[in-house]
Amino acid sequence: MLRCNMSARGRNAYTMTMVTPPPARELMLRGAETMSRVMDQARALADVARRQAEALRPSFEAPPPPPASGSPMDLARDAMEYAFDASQRAVLFWDTMRQAGNTFVEHEAAGCPPVLIFDYEMVVDGRTLSRPCNYALVRIAVPEGLPPTDPKLRPFVIIDPRAGHGAGIGGFKSDSQVGVALRRGHPVYFVIFFRDPEPGQTILDITQAEGIFLRKVSEAHPEAPKPVVIGNCQGGWAVMMLGASQPELTGALVLNGAPLSYWAGERGRNPMRYLGGLAGGSWPAALLADLGNGKFDGANLVLNFESLSPGNTWFRKYYNLFQKADTEGERFLEFERWWGGYFLMNRDEIRWIVENLFIGDRFARGEISAGGGATFNMRAVRSPVVVFASAGDNITPPGQALRWIADVYRDEQEIKALGQTIVYLMHDDIGHLGIFVSGAVALKEHSEIAELLTLIDSVAPGLYEMLITREPDSNAWHVELKERTIADVRARSGEAKNEAFPAVAKIAALNQSLYDLFAAPIVRQLSTEDSAEKRRQMHPLRLRRTLVSDANPLVAPIAGLAEQVRQHRAPAKRDNPFLAWEKLWADQVERSLDTWRDWRDAWTEIAFHGVYGMLAAVGVAGGETPEEPPSAAALADAPEVRQALARIGSGGFAEAVVRMMILLAQARGGVRRSRLARSNALMQTEAPFSEMTASARQALIREQTVIASMAPAEALAALPKLLPKLAERRRAMALVEGVAGPEAELGDAAQAMLAQLRSALGLTGGLVRVGFEHAAIPSD
């Protein structure tokens, strides 16, 4: 009885010690947190408005006046001459438009085949696989005038974007990605796709098919290294999914204008990333797919792309055709072959893309399901990655192309520790399509990337920027890989944090659920294949081409009229003042359209931050915190790092030479392509490297990079253990100096490291402190 009472009193005493915070205090704390978030979003909105106001500040620069007219008689003569010239150009303009319309009609009737100008043969048709999809692997035939391909050279596999258009932009002209690889003797394969998707195909089916394609390529070239896989735009994240899920299949990965971090960008710019949020999420794409009887029309995506630059896509490119009607037609028709082909996606495919990439930005965060409970994690990619982006790209701005690096890796040290090599290349001003179709870009950037890929296995793991400059008094290019940091990537990619986007993901999921529950069943019941096809044919992008083709009887007479114009062509003189007035008018029209675009984009961004920023502030985003990247201590404790550091004093001549070259490259902060070429030649011809397999050499470089970057002082001090004999030390030093080149060209830091290497090996009189980095000098 007493024990029971005491026990009860004990429980009461224990209960009394539990102090529950008053509800009012908890409410005050939550209110303060909410108010703080509201103030942060208000400041962000004010910053957006300030930037937009600065960008929209009107310019009062008057356009240059056209040349003054002469006498009234001269003016009348110039007017008649101009009128005759303009009418002739109008006929030639409409004849070119007619030819483009005919090309479009013929292309559609043929099922929208790839626009490759190269002949090709089918290797694997994805429609015949156990999980069929509308993708296929073809091998490009070597055109006349080029040497045959070398089966021992690394094959190139190019994957084009399936984002509204068809396949072939990577090879629709001679100066292209295909042409660059063929001229270097590489076997070239292309992943094409057909207009209509296979019933029920998914993005995961396509990824599986692409894995089968790569196995087939490797089987066809057993003596060659793993294939380079090039992904253009949307094809870039397809390539990364492949590299993450099946890393054993891929060699180097090249991502051209690929949007892997769709939320990234800079305030006041890159408005396309806001459209999904203002549309309410993925439900409009689902609605369009349901109206298409389960198929989403890619012409809708193309229309969005065109609206990003209306001055150019809706006016300037047509005015250029009118202005240069005698010479511009062929180039215009060449591009229209690709731009005018529109492809379809299944309902599930477009929803997957919108929800995982455009709305959810799940790839960079490792949240895309790969099936079977697994996810696509970019940290699993082990192949070298080359990223090509442009500051002038308004479809995939630099932030979207580069930000994933900062999202996936804690810092550049972690990239090295994981044995990964990432190289990015920035163009100053080329637009999105220019990345793939510009002949100048193909002859410079893509050519230099192809040259780098022959040496990529000799590049030590790390993060680099590829810098291309012209050699003085020469047409040759000087190429250097300069070491960069994650901070450099963040500076390139704009906003590091934007709480409005997680709120978009929440609202989008809610809207999609409401659409699926209430609207989708009705829309699907009312849609048929006939109604869907009629909707597709009435799409403005298709209609404006079919109406200006020989299918329209009113257009048929243009061909004969154009032939007469060519026979009696009388262009106006170049100094005709009315030509100057025409150009002035065209510039004003383009400027007006772009001004409208700027105002539209400004209000789009302000509305986005005003709506979703405030929703995030009041907790709609769920208060989710991103997963913390591994700390430096955790990185040092990683199994691969511990294993490498345990071998600091192990090894011999090969380990010592590679370690010395890496220390020297780290001191210089980068490596020139000429040194890479000498390093690659050393690895191919000098024993013991020439006796190793390619994979063994790569493993050696990765291990020594971890050692040199995580423990540089110990790595330097252990060199005598790896090279106990004086003859070996001298030979190793001679090889390293041969790769480094003339010492006068190395710079102070690299010269200092070279002196430390000689000193550590006893090739000079004692250890000399030369002031490179104290971290690289063993402490006394």
C-alpha positions in Angstrom: 0.0 0.0 0.0 2.8 2.4 1.0 4.8 1.3 -2.0 1.9 2.0 -4.2 1.3 5.5 -2.7 5.0 6.3 -3.0 5.0 5.1 -6.5 2.1 7.2 -7.3 3.7 10.2 -5.7 6.9 9.5 -7.7 4.9 9.4 -10.9 3.2 12.7 -9.9 6.6 14.2 -9.1 8.0 13.1 -12.5 4.9 14.4 -14.2 5.3 17.8 -12.6 8.8 18.1 -13.9 7.5 18.0 -17.5 7.1 21.7 -18.4 5.0 22.2 -21.6 5.6 25.5 -23.3 2.6 27.8 -23.3 0.6 27.6 -26.6 0.9 31.4 -27.0 4.7 31.2 -26.9 4.8 28.5 -29.6 2.4 30.5 -31.8 4.6 33.6 -31.3 7.7 31.7 -32.4 5.9 30.3 -35.5 4.5 33.7 -36.3 8.0 35.2 -36.0 9.4 32.6 -38.4 6.6 33.2 -40.9 7.1 36.9 -40.7 10.8 36.5 -41.3 10.1 34.4 -44.4 7.5 36.9 -45.6 10.1 39.7 -45.2 12.7 37.6 -47.1 10.3 37.0 -50.0 9.3 40.7 -50.0 12.9 41.6 -50.3 13.3 39.1 -53.1 10.3 40.5 -54.9 11.7 44.1 -54.5 15.0 42.9 -56.0 13.2 41.4 -59.0 11.2 44.6 -59.5 14.4 46.7 -59.3 16.2 44.5 -61.8 13.3 44.5 -64.2 12.9 48.3 -63.9 16.6 48.7 -64.8 16.3 46.4 -67.7 13.1 48.0 -69.0 14.5 51.6 -68.7 13.8 53.1 -72.1 16.7 54.0 -74.4 16.4 57.4 -76.0 19.1 56.8 -78.6 17.7 58.0 -81.9 18.2 55.6 -84.8 20.7 56.8 -87.4 18.8 58.7 -90.1 18.8 57.3 -93.7 20.8 59.1 -96.3 19.3 62.4 -97.5 17.5 62.3 -100.8 18.6 64.4 -103.8 16.4 66.3 -106.1 12.6 65.4 -106.5 13.5 63.7 -109.8 16.2 61.6 -108.1 13.7 60.7 -105.3 11.1 59.7 -107.8 13.6 57.5 -109.7 14.8 55.9 -106.4 11.2 55.3 -105.4 10.3 53.5 -108.7 13.5 51.5 -108.5 12.8 50.5 -104.9 9.2 49.6 -105.7 10.2 47.3 -108.5 13.0 45.7 -106.5 10.7 45.2 -103.4 8.0 43.6 -105.5 10.4 41.2 -107.1 11.9 40.3 -103.7 8.3 39.7 -102.4 7.7 37.2 -105.2 11.0 35.4 -104.4 10.2 35.5 -100.7 6.8 33.8 -101.1 8.3 31.3 -103.5 10.8 30.3 -100.9 8.0 30.1 -98.3 6.1 27.9 -100.8 9.1 25.6 -101.1 9.3 25.4 -97.3 5.6 24.6 -97.2 6.1 21.8 -99.8 9.0 20.4 -97.9 6.9 20.4 -94.7 4.0 18.6 -96.5 6.4 16.0 -98.0 8.2 15.5 -94.7 4.9 14.9 -92.9 3.7 12.5 -95.6 7.0 10.5 -95.3 6.5 10.1 -91.5 9.0 12.8 -90.5 12.3 10.9 -91.2 15.5 12.3 -89.6 16.9 15.4 -91.3 20.5 14.0 -91.4 22.3 14.8 -94.6 24.5 11.8 -94.1 23.5 8.3 -95.3 23.0 5.8 -92.5 22.1 2.2 -91.9 19.8 0.8 -89.2 21.6 -1.1 -86.4 18.9 -1.6 -83.7 15.2 -0.7 -84.1 13.8 0.1 -80.6 10.3 -0.8 -81.8 11.4 -4.5 -81.9 12.7 -4.7 -78.3 11.0 -6.5 -75.5 10.0 -3.1 -74.1 9.4 -1.3 -77.4 10.0 2.4 -77.9 10.1 4.7 -81.0 13.9 5.1 -80.8 16.5 3.5 -83.0 20.3 3.3 -83.4 21.8 4.0 -86.8 25.4 4.1 -88.0 26.5 7.0 -90.1 28.0 6.1 -93.5 31.3 7.8 -94.4 30.6 10.3 -97.2 32.9 10.5 -100.3 36.0 12.4 -99.8 36.6 11.4 -96.2 38.9 8.6 -95.1 37.3 5.4 -93.7 36.7 5.2 -90.0 39.2 3.5 -87.7 37.4 0.7 -85.7 40.0 1.1 -82.9 39.1 4.8 -82.3 36.5 5.7 -79.7 33.0 5.6 -81.3 30.8 8.7 -81.0 27.1 8.2 -80.2 24.9 11.3 -80.6 21.5 11.7 -79.0 19.3 14.6 -80.3 16.6 16.3 -78.3 13.0 15.0 -78.5 11.5 18.3 -77.4 9.0 19.0 -80.2 11.3 18.5 -83.2 12.7 15.5 -84.8 16.2 14.0 -84.9 19.1 15.1 -87.0 20.1 18.6 -85.8 23.5 17.2 -84.7 24.1 16.2 -88.3 21.9 18.2 -90.7 24.9 19.9 -92.3 28.5 19.0 -93.1 30.0 21.3 -90.5 28.3 19.6 -87.5 28.9 17.2 -84.6 28.7 14.3 -87.0 31.0 15.9 -89.5 33.6 16.8 -86.9 33.8 13.2 -85.6 33.9 11.7 -89.1 36.8 13.9 -90.2 38.8 12.6 -87.3 38.2 9.0 -88.3 35.8 8.1 -85.5 32.9 5.6 -86.1 29.7 7.7 -85.6 26.3 6.4 -84.5 23.1 8.4 -84.1 20.1 7.8 -81.9 17.0 8.7 -84.0 13.4 8.5 -83.1 10.2 8.3 -85.0 7.2 10.7 -85.1 4.8 8.5 -83.2 5.6 6.9 -79.8 4.9 3.2 -79.2 1.8 2.6 -77.2 2.6 2.7 -73.5 6.3 3.6 -73.8 7.9 5.4 -70.9 11.0 7.4 -70.4 12.5 4.4 -68.5 11.9 2.2 -71.6 13.9 4.7 -73.6 16.7 4.7 -71.1 16.8 0.9 -71.3 16.8 1.0 -75.1 19.7 3.4 -75.1 21.7 1.1 -72.9 21.1 -1.7 -75.4 22.3 0.6 -78.2 25.6 1.3 -76.3 26.2 -2.4 -75.8 25.7 -3.0 -79.5 28.2 -0.2 -80.3 30.8 -1.7 -77.8 30.3 -5.1 -79.4 31.0 -3.7 -82.8 34.2 -2.1 -81.6 35.8 -4.5 -79.1 39.3 -2.9 -79.5 38.1 0.7 -79.0 37.6 2.5 -75.8 34.1 3.0 -74.4 32.0 5.3 -76.7 31.6 9.0 -76.3 28.0 9.8 -75.8 26.8 13.3 -76.9 23.5 14.7 -75.7 22.0 17.8 -77.2 19.5 19.8 -75.1 16.9 17.4 -73.7 19.1 14.6 -75.0 21.7 15.7 -72.4 19.6 14.6 -69.4 18.9 11.4 -71.2 22.6 10.9 -71.5 23.1 11.6 -67.8 20.4 9.2 -66.8 22.2 6.6 -68.9 25.5 7.4 -67.3 24.0 7.3 -63.8 22.1 4.0 -64.2 24.6 2.1 -66.4 28.0 3.7 -65.8 29.9 0.7 -67.1 28.6 1.4 -70.7 29.7 5.0 -71.2 32.9 6.7 -72.0 33.0 10.5 -71.8 29.6 12.3 -71.7 29.2 15.6 -73.6 26.2 17.7 -72.7 25.4 20.6 -75.1 22.9 23.1 -73.8 21.3 20.5 -71.5 18.9 21.7 -68.8 19.8 19.5 -65.8 19.0 22.1 -63.1 15.8 23.7 -64.4 15.2 25.9 -61.3 18.5 27.6 -61.6 18.9 31.0 -63.2 19.4 34.7 -62.6 16.8 37.1 -61.4 15.7 39.5 -64.2 16.6 36.9 -66.8 15.7 33.3 -67.9 11.9 33.7 -67.8 11.1 30.3 -69.2 11.6 28.6 -65.9 8.6 30.5 -64.5 6.1 29.3 -67.1 5.3 26.0 -65.4 4.5 27.7 -62.2 2.2 30.4 -63.7 0.4 27.7 -65.7 -0.4 25.9 -62.5 1.9 22.9 -63.0 1.8 19.9 -65.3 -2.0 19.8 -65.8 -2.0 21.9 -69.0 0.4 19.4 -70.6 -1.8 16.6 -69.4 -4.9 18.4 -70.9 -3.2 18.8 -74.3 -2.2 15.2 -74.3 -5.8 14.1 -73.4 -7.1 16.3 -76.2 -4.7 14.6 -78.5 -6.2 11.2 -77.6 -3.3 10.3 -75.3 -0.5 12.0 -77.4 1.1 15.4 -76.7 1.8 17.5 -79.8 5.5 18.7 -79.8 4.4 21.7 -81.8 3.2 23.2 -78.5 6.7 23.1 -77.2 8.1 24.7 -80.3 5.6 27.5 -80.0 6.9 28.2 -76.5 10.4 28.3 -77.8 9.4 30.8 -80.6 7.7 33.1 -78.1 10.9 33.4 -76.1 12.4 35.6 -78.9 9.5 36.9 -81.0 11.5 39.6 -82.6 13.6 37.0 -84.3 11.4 34.0 -84.7 8.2 35.9 -85.7 9.8 38.7 -87.8 13.6 39.0 -88.2 14.2 35.6 -89.8 11.4 36.3 -92.3 12.6 39.8 -93.0 16.1 38.5 -93.6 14.7 36.2 -96.2 12.8 39.1 -97.8 15.8 41.5 -97.6 18.2 38.9 -99.1 15.7 37.1 -101.3 18.4 36.3 -103.9 20.8 34.5 -101.5 19.1 33.6 -98.3 16.6 31.0 -99.6 18.9 27.9 -99.4 20.0 28.6 -95.8 16.4 29.3 -94.8 15.1 26.0 -96.4 17.9 24.0 -94.9 17.0 25.1 -91.3 13.2 24.8 -92.0 13.6 21.1 -92.8 14.4 20.5 -89.1 12.4 23.4 -87.4 9.2 22.5 -89.3 9.0 18.8 -88.2 6.8 18.2 -85.1 6.8 14.9 -83.1 4.5 13.4 -80.6 4.9 12.1 -77.0 2.7 9.8 -74.9 0.7 11.4 -72.1 2.9 9.7 -69.5 6.1 10.8 -71.2 5.3 14.5 -71.2 4.0 14.3 -67.6 7.2 12.6 -66.5 9.3 15.3 -68.1 7.3 18.2 -66.7 6.9 16.9 -63.2 10.4 15.6 -62.8 12.4 18.3 -64.6 10.4 21.5 -65.3 8.3 21.5 -62.1 10.1 19.3 -59.7 13.8 19.8 -60.7 14.3 16.3 -59.2 17.2 15.1 -61.3 19.8 17.4 -59.7 18.5 16.4 -56.2 18.6 12.6 -57.0 14.9 12.1 -56.7 13.9 10.7 -60.1 12.8 7.1 -59.7 14.7 4.5 -61.8 12.3 1.7 -61.0 12.6 -1.0 -58.3 13.0 1.5 -55.5 16.2 3.0 -57.0 16.8 6.6 -58.2 18.9 8.3 -60.8 21.8 9.8 -58.9 24.3 11.9 -60.8 27.0 11.0 -58.2 27.0 7.5 -59.7 28.3 8.9 -63.0 31.9 7.8 -63.3 32.6 8.9 -66.9 34.3 12.3 -67.6 31.6 14.9 -68.3 32.0 17.9 -70.7 29.4 20.6 -70.5 29.0 23.2 -73.3 26.8 26.2 -72.4 26.4 29.7 -73.6 25.6 33.0 -72.0 23.4 33.9 -75.0 21.2 30.8 -74.6 17.7 31.8 -73.4 16.3 28.3 -73.5 19.0 26.5 -71.5 20.9 29.4 -69.7 24.2 28.7 -68.0 22.6 28.2 -64.7 20.4 25.3 -65.9 23.4 23.7 -67.7 25.9 24.1 -64.8 24.1 24.3 -61.5 23.8 20.6 -61.1 27.5 20.4 -60.4 27.1 22.5 -57.3 23.9 20.6 -56.3 25.5 17.2 -56.6 29.0 17.8 -55.2 30.0 19.6 -51.9 33.1 21.1 -53.4 35.8 20.5 -56.0 37.7 18.4 -53.5 34.9 15.9 -53.4 34.9 15.7 -57.2 38.5 14.7 -57.1 38.0 12.3 -54.2 35.3 10.5 -56.2 37.6 10.3 -59.2 35.3 12.4 -61.4 36.4 14.7 -64.2 34.1 17.6 -65.2 35.0 20.1 -67.8 32.7 23.0 -68.8 33.0 25.4 -71.7 31.2 28.7 -72.0 30.4 30.6 -75.2 29.9 34.3 -74.9 26.8 35.0 -77.0 25.7 32.1 -79.2 22.0 31.2 -78.9 20.5 27.8 -78.0 20.2 26.5 -81.5 23.6 27.9 -82.5 25.2 25.5 -80.1 24.0 22.6 -82.3 23.7 24.1 -85.8 26.3 26.9 -86.1 29.0 26.1 -88.5 31.4 28.4 -86.7 30.7 26.6 -83.4 31.2 23.2 -85.1 34.6 24.3 -86.4 35.7 25.8 -83.1 34.1 24.5 -80.0 32.9 21.1 -81.2 36.2 20.5 -82.9 38.2 21.3 -79.8 35.9 19.2 -77.6 36.4 16.3 -80.0 40.2 16.9 -79.8 40.0 17.0 -76.0 38.1 13.7 -75.9 41.1 11.9 -77.4 43.0 13.0 -74.4 40.3 13.0 -71.7 41.7 9.8 -70.0 44.9 11.7 -69.2 43.1 14.5 -67.4 43.3 14.2 -63.7 40.0 14.2 -61.8 38.7 17.6 -60.9 36.6 20.5 -62.1 37.9 22.5 -65.0 36.8 25.3 -67.4 37.9 24.8 -71.0 39.3 28.1 -72.4 39.8 28.5 -76.1 41.8 31.4 -77.4 43.5 32.1 -80.8 47.2 31.6 -81.0 49.0 34.9 -81.7 49.7 35.4 -85.4 48.1 32.0 -86.2 44.8 30.4 -87.1 45.3 27.7 -84.6 43.5 27.6 -81.2 45.2 27.6 -77.8 43.3 25.3 -75.4 43.7 25.2 -71.7 41.9 23.4 -68.9 41.8 25.8 -66.0 40.9 24.4 -62.5 37.7 25.9 -61.1 35.8 25.7 -57.8 32.2 25.1 -57.0 32.0 28.8 -56.0 32.8 29.6 -59.6 29.9 27.4 -60.8 27.6 29.1 -58.3 28.6 32.5 -59.5 27.8 31.4 -63.1 24.5 29.9 -62.3 22.7 32.7 -60.5 20.4 32.2 -57.6 21.6 29.7 -55.0 18.3 29.4 -53.3 14.7 30.1 -54.3 12.0 28.9 -52.0 9.3 29.8 -54.6 10.0 26.8 -56.7 9.3 24.1 -54.0 6.0 25.9 -53.5 5.3 25.4 -57.3 5.9 21.7 -56.9 3.4 21.5 -54.1 0.7 23.5 -55.9 1.4 21.6 -59.2 0.8 18.3 -57.5 -2.5 19.5 -56.0 -3.7 20.9 -59.4 -2.7 17.7 -61.2 -4.7 15.6 -58.7 -7.8 17.8 -59.2 -7.5 17.6 -63.0 -7.0 13.8 -62.9 -10.0 13.5 -60.6 -12.6 15.8 -62.2 -11.6 16.9 -65.7 -9.5 14.1 -67.2 -12.2 11.5 -67.4 -14.5 13.9 -69.3 -11.8 15.1 -71.7 -10.7 11.6 -72.5 -14.3 10.5 -73.3 -14.8 13.4 -75.7 -11.4 12.9 -77.6 -11.0 10.6 -80.5 -8.1 10.0 -82.9 -9.9 11.9 -85.7 -10.5 14.9 -83.5 -6.9 14.8 -82.2 -5.5 14.6 -85.7 -7.7 17.6 -86.8 -6.4 19.6 -83.8 -2.9 18.8 -84.8 -3.4 19.9 -88.4 -5.0 23.1 -87.3 -2.1 24.0 -85.0 -0.8 27.5 -86.1 2.7 26.2 -86.8 1.5 23.5 -89.1 -1.3 25.6 -90.7 1.0 28.5 -91.7 3.1 26.0 -93.6 0.4 23.9 -95.3 -1.4 27.1 -96.4 1.7 28.4 -98.1 2.3 25.2 -100.2 1.2 23.8 -103.5 -1.7 22.2 -101.6 -3.3 25.6 -101.6 -4.5 26.4 -105.2 -3.9 30.1 -104.6 -0.2 29.6 -104.0 0.4 27.5 -107.2 1.0 30.5 -109.6 3.9 31.8 -107.4 6.4 29.3 -108.9 6.0 30.5 -112.5 6.0 34.1 -111.4 9.2 33.6 -109.4 10.9 32.1 -112.4 10.1 35.2 -114.5 11.4 37.4 -111.7 14.7 35.5 -111.7 15.1 36.0 -115.4 14.4 39.8 -115.2 15.8 40.5 -111.7 16.7 44.2 -111.3 17.8 44.8 -107.7 17.9 48.4 -106.4 21.3 50.1 -105.9 22.8 49.6 -102.5 22.7 53.4 -101.8 19.0 53.7 -102.6 17.6 55.7 -99.6 14.4 53.6 -99.6 16.5 50.5 -98.7 17.7 52.4 -95.7 14.2 53.4 -94.7 13.1 49.7 -95.1 15.9 48.6 -92.8 15.0 51.3 -90.3 11.4 50.2 -90.3 12.4 46.5 -89.8 14.6 47.4 -86.9 11.7 49.2 -85.2 9.4 46.3 -85.7 11.9 43.9 -84.2 12.6 46.3 -81.3 8.8 46.7 -80.7 8.3 42.9 -80.5 11.3 42.5 -78.2 10.0 45.3 -76.0 6.7 43.6 -75.7 8.6 40.4 -74.8 10.6 42.2 -72.1 7.5 43.7 -70.5 5.8 40.2 -70.6 8.8 38.6 -69.0 9.0 41.2 -66.4 5.4 40.8 -65.3 5.8 37.0 -65.5 8.7 37.1 -63.1 7.1 39.6 -60.7 3.8 37.6 -60.7 5.7 34.3 -60.1 7.6 35.7 -57.1 4.6 37.5 -55.9 2.4 34.4 -55.9 4.7 31.5 -55.1 7.1 33.4 -53.0 4.4 34.4 -50.6 2.9 30.9 -50.7 6.3 29.6 -49.7 6.6 32.2 -47.0 3.4 31.0 -45.3 4.6 27.4 -45.4 3.1 25.9 -48.6 6.6 24.6 -49.5 6.4 22.4 -46.4 9.5 23.8 -44.8 11.6 21.2 -46.5 15.3 21.5 -45.9 17.7 20.2 -48.5 19.9 17.3 -47.6 23.3 18.5 -46.3 26.2 17.5 -48.5 28.9 15.4 -46.8 31.3 17.3 -44.7 35.0 17.4 -45.3 35.5 14.9 -42.4 33.0 12.5 -43.9 34.7 12.9 -47.3 38.1 12.0 -45.8 36.5 9.0 -44.2 35.0 7.7 -47.5 36.2 4.2 -48.3 37.8 5.2 -51.7 39.7 8.0 -50.0 40.9 6.0 -47.1 42.0 3.2 -49.4 44.0 5.7 -51.6 45.6 7.5 -48.6 46.6 4.1 -47.1 48.7 3.7 -50.3 50.6 7.0 -50.1 53.9 5.2 -49.6 53.1 2.2 -51.8 53.8 1.7 -55.4 56.7 2.4 -57.7 57.8 4.3 -60.8 54.3 4.6 -62.4 52.7 5.9 -59.2 55.5 8.4 -58.6 55.5 9.9 -62.2 51.7 10.3 -62.2 51.7 11.8 -58.7 54.4 14.3 -59.7 52.5 15.4 -62.8 49.3 15.9 -60.8 51.1 17.9 -58.2 52.6 20.0 -60.9 49.2 20.5 -62.6 47.6 21.5 -59.3 50.3 24.0 -58.7 49.7 25.6 -62.0 45.9 25.5 -61.5 45.3 23.9 -64.9 46.8 22.2 -67.9 47.3 23.1 -71.5 46.2 20.8 -74.2 49.8 20.5 -75.5 50.9 19.2 -72.1 47.9 16.8 -72.1 49.0 15.5 -75.5 52.6 14.9 -74.2 51.2 13.2 -71.1 48.9 11.0 -73.2 51.9 10.1 -75.5 53.9 9.2 -72.4 51.1 6.9 -71.2 50.9 5.2 -74.6 54.6 4.7 -75.3 56.7 4.7 -72.2 57.0 1.6 -69.9 55.5 0.7 -67.6 52.4 2.8 -68.6 52.3 1.3 -72.1 52.0 -2.2 -70.6 48.9 -1.2 -68.7 45.3 -1.4 -69.9 43.4 1.8 -70.4 41.3 1.1 -67.3 44.4 0.5 -65.2 45.9 3.8 -66.2 42.7 5.6 -65.4 42.5 3.9 -62.0 46.1 5.0 -61.4 45.4 8.6 -62.3 42.3 8.7 -60.0 44.1 7.2 -57.0 47.1 9.5 -57.3 44.7 12.5 -57.7 43.0 11.6 -54.4 46.4 11.3 -52.7 47.8 14.6 -54.2 44.7 16.6 -53.4 43.8 15.2 -49.9 47.4 15.0 -48.6 49.8 17.0 -50.7 52.5 17.3 -48.1 52.6 13.6 -47.4 52.4 12.8 -51.1 55.5 14.9 -51.8 57.4 13.5 -48.8 56.7 9.8 -49.9 58.2 10.2 -53.3 61.6 8.9 -52.3 59.9 5.7 -51.0 58.4 5.1 -54.5 61.7 5.8 -56.2 64.5 4.4 -54.0 67.1 4.3 -56.8 68.8 7.4 -58.1 68.5 6.3 -61.7 64.8 5.9 -61.4 64.5 9.4 -59.8 66.4 11.0 -62.6 64.3 9.2 -65.3 61.1 10.1 -63.6 62.1 13.7 -63.2 63.1 13.8 -66.9 59.7 12.4 -68.0 57.9 15.0 -65.8 60.0 17.8 -67.2 59.4 16.6 -70.7 55.6 16.7 -70.2 55.8 20.1 -68.5 57.7 21.7 -71.4 59.9 24.8 -71.2 60.3 25.8 -67.6 60.0 29.5 -68.5 56.4 28.9 -69.6 55.3 27.3 -66.4 54.6 30.3 -64.2 55.9 30.9 -60.7 53.8 28.4 -58.8 54.5 25.5 -61.2 58.3 26.4 -61.2 58.2 26.4 -57.4 56.6 22.9 -57.4 59.1 21.7 -59.9 61.9 22.8 -57.6 60.2 21.0 -54.6 59.9 17.8 -56.6 63.6 17.9 -57.4 64.4 18.7 -53.9 62.2 15.9 -52.5 64.0 13.4 -54.7 67.4 14.6 -53.7 68.2 15.9 -57.1 69.2 19.3 -55.6 71.1 20.3 -52.6 68.6 19.7 -49.8 65.0 20.8 -49.4 64.5 24.4 -50.5 61.4 26.3 -49.4 60.4 28.1 -52.5 57.1 29.6 -51.4 54.6 27.7 -53.5 52.3 26.3 -50.9 53.3 25.5 -47.3 50.7 22.7 -47.4 52.8 21.0 -50.0 56.0 21.1 -47.8 56.4 18.6 -45.1 56.6 20.3 -41.7 59.8 19.9 -39.7 
